[in-house]
Amino acid sequence: MRRPGSVGEARLAGTATTAGIAGIAAGALTLGVAALVAAVVSPASDPLVALGGTFIDATPAWLKNVAVRVFGTSDKLALTIGMVIVVAALAALAGVLARRRWELGAALVVVLGVVAAIAAASRPGAGSLAPAPSLLGAVAGLVALHALIRRLPPPSRAPAASQPDDDVPLPRYADRRTFLRATGLVALGGALAVVGGRALGAGHRTVVAARAALHLPGAARPAALPAGVDASLDGTPVAGVDPWVTPNPDFYRIDTALSVPDLDPSTWSLRVHGLVEHEVMLTFADLLAADLVEAWVTLACVSNEVGGNLVGNAKWLGLPVREVLARAVPLPDADMVLSRSADGFTASTPIEVLTDARDALLAVGMNGAPLPVEHGFPVRMVVPGLYGYVSATKWVVDLEVTRFADATAYWTDRGWSDHGPVKTESRIEVPRSGPSVKAGRVVVAGTAWAQHRGIVGVEVRVDDGPWQAATLAADGGIDSWRQWALAWDATPGDHTLQCRAIDPDGPQTDEVADVIPDGATGLHTIPVHVKPA
């Protein structure tokens, strides 16, 4: 007969709450040990990263769109927080089950560890040791959970101490202070393991150091900052409009990488293959030795809603993709280049936009500095005129020349269009939606873009009145956005402001469409309350 104090009779000891706390502490140690091992094996093999990446890959287009709409560029942070909450809940459940019957709690821990190990092993580029962090973390969690469950404080009706027979050396019931001390030590061990894992992240440190030491070569064709590109009226700059050059820290980031790939430029290479006469391999040194060019290019995310901020303008330094493809000599029946990231992401880009005169680049620099790690260091693609999901592959390592009929890309497989040309868009940035303004002269200003077509005009409408032409800032090039401004004689009351951009083909459409499958359309409209002067 089993005696109180044995794991088999853990249901007699403690409460569900304390058992849940024990489970959470053991879960923290599980994640900590896994993070520590992943720092040695591969950051992508961390169970949270592996499970998060698997979840992202399985996310349908509509859910991805909802996440971007709600969380914006913080979507990955939100996913990580959500996963931690789910893991904590499952760990607490494991503790409660183990309190009732050890085998049930242990089985849940094993199942979770195996699922995470499978997810890690299935990630692109996963090595043979990819399951190790999840499995070793699960083992550590089992040991910790076993120890804590045996030390649960007694229930109110249980004896303060229950000594097993001398021939079975099991521990006594612990008092609450002893249990909490043990739980705290386990949780602290998990936290220290996470810190240790970050300290051991040699790969990331190497990449950060390599980026810091990198001196980009001068451009064979430099691009100076154009004059007069900031919005102004009567020679006075308009305050509140987003800067024409988007600073690197403010540049939007939407991608599928929960853990940013760490690519050492000294070992980076790009393979060009497929429907070509000659396979080409390029190293980072090859790129830096080539005749690089600079170009001002505005990038936009297909998930950007009308009036949204998932768009940015920067000066990029890189090698034209057409020059690389010219070395490979694509076959006549090729119509697409499938670019692949180090993390497995793929994008389908029409070959004609990579071989015409536009500045489609293998970029190594952004706004005069090496690419930030989160924006694709050491090399990414930049293609004017296309949404990022079909062109702007970060951490690019492979270009396969192929056909749309023969290959599909990451987002195409999830219901998005396979071409993705950027649509003509505009937004009002001043005044901001919501705050009141005083009656009288009010400046309305913002930005418009139609990459590789250019903006030739912007118009503003107040309520249902006539369209009025705005004053355009200087043109920074057909691949960059353009700022505009209009003076409005505002009268007291509630009003509605709308804007529309005009490209060489005419005004942007007022037809309202969702971002799925190839970008949102419609006119940016904001309410404005005008107070008496």
N, C-alpha and C positions, 0 to 999 in steps of 0.2 A: 504494500500500500504506500502511495506517495505521501510525503509529508509537506506541510506548509513550509515555504522557503525554497522548494525545488522549482525549477523552471516549468515543469509539467503542471504545477499547481499555482502558477503565477497569477491565475485569475482570482485567487484569494487575497492577493497582496495589492495594496495601493488602490488608486482610483483610475478611471479612464483618463482623467486629465493628466495625472502624473505619468501614466504610461504613454500618453501622447507626447508629453514633453521629452520623455526618454527617446521616443522615436525620432523627434525633430533633431535632438542632439546627435543621435547616431547618423541621421541623414546629413547633418552638417559635416561630420567627420568623413562620411562617404564622398561627398562632393570635394572636400578639401584634399583627401588622399588622391582622388581621381585627377584633380587639377595639378597636384604635384607630379604625378606620373606623366600626365599629358605634357607638362613642360619639358620633359625629357624625350618623350616619344614624338609627339606632334601636337601643337595647340588645337588643331582641328579634331583631335581624338577625345578632347574633353567631353564628357557626356552631355553637359548642357549645350555645348556648341554643336555636337553631332545631332542631338535630338532637335535643337532649334533649326539647324540646316535642313534636316529631313522634313520638319513641319513646314518650313518656307517652301521647299520644293513641292510639297503636296497641297499647298494653298491654292484654291481656285482663284481665278481672276477677280471675281466680285469681292471675295473676302480680302484679297490683297488691296483692292481699291478702297475698301472700307477702312482698313488699317492705316493707309496713307492719309485718307481724309481726316481721320480722327487724331492720329498721332504725328502726322507729317514726317519730318526727318528723325523723329524720336521713335519710329516704329520698332527698331531693333531693341532699344532700351525697354520699351513696353513689353516686347516679347520675352526678354530676359527676366523682367520682374514677374511676368505672368508664369513663366516656367518655374521660377523659384517658389512662388506661392503654391503651385500644383505639387511640386516635389515635397514641400513642407507638409502639405495636406496628406500626401501619400505616406510620408515618413511617420506622421502622427498616427495614421491608420495602421501602419505596420506595428507601432508600439502598442496600440490598443489590442490588435489581434494577438500579439505575442503575450500580452498580459493574460488573455483568455486561454490561449494555447500556443506555445512556442512555435510549433511547426507551421502554423498559419502565418504568423508574422515573418518568419524566416523565408517562407515560400514567396511572399510578396517582395521581399528584398531581392531574392534571387531572380525573380521574374523581371523586376525593374533593371537590375544589373545586366541581364542577358539582352533585354530590349535595347538598352543604351549601347551595349557592345556591338550588336548587329547594326545599329544606326551608324556607329563610328566606322565599322568595317565597310559599309556601303557608300561612304562619302568619296567623292572623286579624289584620286591620288592617295587613297588610304593604303598604308603599308600593312605588313603582316602583324605588327604589334598594335595596330589601332584599337583592338578590343581591350587591350591590357588595362588602360586607366579605369574603364567602367567595371571590369571584373575585379581588379584589386581594390577599387573603392568599395564595391559590394562586400567583399570579404572583410574589410575593415569595419564597415557598417554592421555586419552580422556580429562580429566580435564585440563591438561596442554595445549594440542592442542587447545581446545576451547578458553582458555584464550589468547593464543598467536595469534590466527587467528583474534580475536576481536581487537587486538592491532596492526595489520599490519599498517605500515606507508602508507599514501595515495599515489595513483598513481600521476604521474606528472600533469595530467589534472584534478585531483580531488581537491576540496577545502581543505585548510589546516586543517579545523576542520568542522565536520558535527554534529550538535547537534540534537539528536532525540527529539521527542515530550516529554513534561514534564511528560506525563502519562506513558512513557516507559523508565525507567531509564537504558539505555544502554550507554556504554562509548563512548567518542569521538574517532576520529582517533588519533593514537599516532604518534609522530614524530619518525624519524628513531632512534635517540639516545635512546628514551624510549623503543622502540621495542627491540633493541639490548640488552639493560640492562635486560629487562624481559627474553629474550631468554637466555642470559648468566646465569641468576639466575636459570632458569629451568635446563639447562645443568649441572650447578654446583651441583644442588640438586641431579641429577642422579649420578654424580661422587661420591658425599659424601655418597649416599646410597650404592653404590658398596663397598666403603671403609668400611662402617658400616657393610655390610654383611660379609666381610672378617674378621672384628674384632669380629663378633658374631659367627664365625665358630668354635664353641666350640668342635664339634666332631673331627675336624681335629687337633685342639690343644691337645685334649685328646690323640689322637693316637700318635702324635709326642712326647708328654711327656712320654707316656707309652713306646715307642720305646727307648727313651733316657735313661729311668730308667731301661731298661731290661738288665740283666746280663745273658748271655747264659751259660748253663752248659758245662763242659768239655765233650769232645767226648769219648765214650767208645772205639772207634777205631779212633784215630786221623790220619790225613794225613799231613805229613810234606811237605814242598816245595821240590820237587825233584831237585837234583843237575844237572847242565849241560844242562838244558832245553832251554837255550837261544842260538840262532844261533851264531856260531863262525867259523872262519877259522884259522887254525894254532894257535889255542889258543887265538886268538884275537876276542873279541865280535864284532858283526856286528852292526853298528849304523843304525838306521832308521827302524828296524824291530819292529812291534808292540810287546809290552811286552807279555810274556807268560801268566802272570796273568793279566786279564783285570780289571783295577780299577773299583769300583762300579759306580762312576759318568760317566765313559766312556762306560759302558756296554749298548749294544743296547737295545732299548725298542720299540717293536712293539706289540700293543694290541688293543682292541676295546674300551677301557675305555677313553672317553673324559674327564671325571671327575674321578680321582683316588678314589676308595672306601676307606672310613675311617672305619676300623674294629678295635674295641677295643679288645685287646687280652684277657681281663678279661671276655668278653662275647662271644668270638669266640668259635665255636664248629664245628666239622666235623661229618656228618652222613654218615654211610656206610650201604647201604641197597640194595634191589633188589633181584637178584637170589642168595641169601645167606641163610645159615641155621640160622644165628644169626645176627640181626641188631646191629650195633656198633655205639656208640656215644663217641667221643673224645673231651676233652677240651684242651685248650692251656697248662694248668698245667699238664694234662696227658702226652702231648708230651714232655714237658721239663723234666718230671720225668722218661721218658723211656731211654733206652740205645741208645743214638744218635750216629751216625757215621759221619765222614767227608769223602768227596770224591771230587776229581778234575774232573769236568765234563765240556765239551764244549757244549754250546747250539748254535743252528743255526736256523734262521728263514727261512721258506720255500720260502719267497719272496726274499731271498738273490740271486742276480745275480752272474754269474761267476766272480770271482774276487772282489765281494762285501764285505761290512764291517758289515753285519747284522749277526755277529757271535762273540762269546766271551767265554772266559775260566775263571772259578772261582772255589774256594773251597767252597763247600756247606756243611752245617751241617743240618742233619735231621734224621727222623725215616724211615727206609726202608718200602715202601708201602707193600711189601709182608708180613711183620709182622702184619700189620693192617688187610690185607685181610685174613690172617690165622686165626685171631680171628673171622672173620665173616663166614668163610668156604664157599667159592663160590660153587654153584651147578655145576655138571659136564657139563651141556650144556651151561654155560656162556662162552663167548669168548671176551667180551669187558667190559671196565670200562668207564662209562661216567662221567667225572669230571665236576663239575659246580662251577663257580665263583660267588662271591657275586653280581657281576653286570650282571649275567645272561649268560655269555659266557660258552660254553661247548666244551669239547674235547673228542674224541673217541680214547681210548688207548687199543691196544690188551692186553688181560689179561696175556698172556704168558710173555710179557716183564716186567710186574709188579710183577710177581711171580718167575722169574728165579733169578740167582745169581747177576745180575747187580745192581748197586747202584741207583735204582729208589727210590727217596726220597720224603717225605713230609718235605720240607726244611723250617727251621726257621732262618738259618744264611747264610751269604754270605761274603766270604773273611774275616772271623773272627769277623763280626759284625752282629747284627740283620738285617734281610732283609730290604732294603730301602722300603719306602712306595710304591714308584712307581714300585718296582719289586716284589710286592706281600705280603708285611707285613700284618698280622703276619705269614702266611703260604702259600707256593706255592708248586707246583709239579716240580720235576726235573727228567727227564727220559733220560738216555744216549741212543743215537742211533736213536732217533725220532726227527723230526722237532717239533718246539714248538707248532704249531697249533693243533697237535694231542696229546700233552702230558704235556706241561709246563704251566698248568693252574695257574694263579696268584689269590690271594685272595680266595683260594679254600675253599668251605664250604660243598661240597656234593660229594660223590662217589656212583654212582649207578652201581651195577654189572648187566650187561645185555648182549644182543647179538647184533651184527652188523645188523642182519636181523630185529631187533625190534626197534632200536633207531638210530638216526643220530645226528651229532654234528653241531655246528655253521658253520664252514667252509665247512663241507661236504654238507650241504644244499645249499651252494653257488658255488658248482661245483668242489671242491677240493677233492683229494683222501681221503679215510677214514683211511688209515694206516700211510703213510708218513715216511718211513725209511729215515734217512739221507744218502745222496749220497756222495761218495768219491770226495773231492774237494781240490784244491790247488790254491794259488795266489802268485803273485810276488809283494813284498812290497818294494824292493830295486833293481834297481833304480825305482823311481816313474815314471809313464808314463808322458811323455811330456818334462821334462828338459833334456838338453844335458849333455853328459859326455865326459871326455877326453879319448883319445885313450890310450891303455895300459891295465893294470890289473884293471878290474871292478868287483866288488862283486855283484852278483845276489843272492837275498835271499828272503825268505818269509815263509809262513805257509801252512800246509796241515792238513786235518782232515778226519777221517773216524770212527766216534764214534762207539764204541763197536766192531770194527774190528781191528782198529789200522793201523798206517802208517809204512810200512816196507821199503819204498824208495821214492825218488822224483827225477825226471829227468828234465833237461832243454834242450831246443833246440834253437839254434840261426839260424834265417832265415829258410831254408829248410835243414839244416845240420842234422847230427846224434844226437840222444838223448844222453845226458851226465849225468852221475850220480852225484847228489849233495851230499854234506856232511850233514848227519842228526845230529841234536842235540840229546841229551839224550831223551829217551822215558819216558814221564810223565805218561803213562798209556794208555790203549786202548780207554778210554773214553775222552781223552784230545787231543787237536791238537798238532802238532809236527813242530818244526821249521827246516829250512834247509838253506844251502848256497852253492854257487859255484863261483869259480874264473874264470872270462872270459877274454881272451886276446882280447880286443875290437880293431877293426880296424876302421879308419875313414869312415864315410858314414852313411846311414840310415839302421837300422837293425830292426828285429822283434824278440822278445823273447817270448817263450812259456814255460809253465811248466805243468807237470802232476804228480799226486801222484800215489803211488802204495800201495794197501792194500794186504792182504794175497790172494785175489782172482785175482790179476793182476792190470794193469794200469787202471786209471780212463778213462771213455769213452771220445772220442773226438766228439761224436755226439752232435750237438747243439740242445738244447731243452729249451723252455721257462719255467718260474717258475710254470706256471699253467699246470697240476693239482697237481704235486707232487715234484716240485723242479727243478731248472735249471741244465743243464749239458753242457759240452764243456770245452775247454782248455783256461785258462787265457792267453791272448796274449796282449803284449804292444809294441808300437813302441819306438825305442830309436835312437836318433841322436848322433853320436860319432864325436867329434871335433878332429882335429889333436892335438897331445900333444904339 
